Amino acid sequence: MEVDRPPLSAPGLTSALVSPGGLWRDIKVVGETGSTNTDLLQAAAAGAAEGAVLAAEAQTAGRGRMGRRWLSPPRASLIFSVLFRPAGVPANSLGWLPLLAGVAAVSALRRVAELEAVLKWPNDVLIGQRKLAGILAEQSGGAIVVGMGINVSELPPGDAGASATCVEAERAGRVSRDELLVGVLRDLEDRYRRWTADLDGCGVQQEFASLCGTIGRTVRVELPGGRVLTGTATEVDSHGRLVLRTEEALTAVSAGDVVHVR
């Protein structure tokens, strides 16, 4: 099938992102795979170093949080995963990694594509109330793989597309996927470096709050196991948890599916 969209350029991405002393060290682009997260987790188990990046033009078994599938037409999205080995970071702070990725994505989308993207805790990027991107972090031992999918030129197929949007629909014009990926990874490297150097003083918590459309809203959170909480989202705490003010008390939630009620 002919696809009227240019492929990602691994040599160009490597030239733009890989440098002595930099975080990113091995950037690969494949035409198709089951899941970039699965592939990088396997590479991590085989000893791959921090800073590996794997992008795919299409996925056949991509997944999001809560077991959802993530599908996209070939070359219509940015689909990629990155490998971290955050030695020395306390276990109760590791939940910040996908949030850092969300901040980097929003920052790059605002700068490169000139879109007023916002975050929905914990792992979505929105335009208005429509989903533009999703993030999934998975851990194996000391390795954490963070995967991201950004809808660029087409919506996902099926029901997922009904509540989604894409970059080019929002900006009424083409955008370079290479330029957008370089922007996201540069911003992610900057925030990861600052975060691992100074967990409390890096400023990422404040930046996340300033970009998060969930804080201040009434939300419904579907927790693992089926329990549901409804309340006002007051903040994201120092461990990356969403703090809800319910009728009973303040409750910090570390994982869950969030619905913005109003």
Beta strands, then each sheet from edge to edge (+ up, - down):
strand 1: 26-30
strand 2: 52-56
strand 3: 77-84
strand 4: 118-120
strand 5: 124-127
strand 6: 130-140
strand 7: 143-151
strand 8: 218-222
strand 9: 228-236
strand 10: 242-245
strand 11: 250-253
strand 12: 257-260
sheet 1: 1+ 2+ 3- 7+ 6- 5+ 4-
sheet 2: 11+ 10- 9+ 8- 12+
end
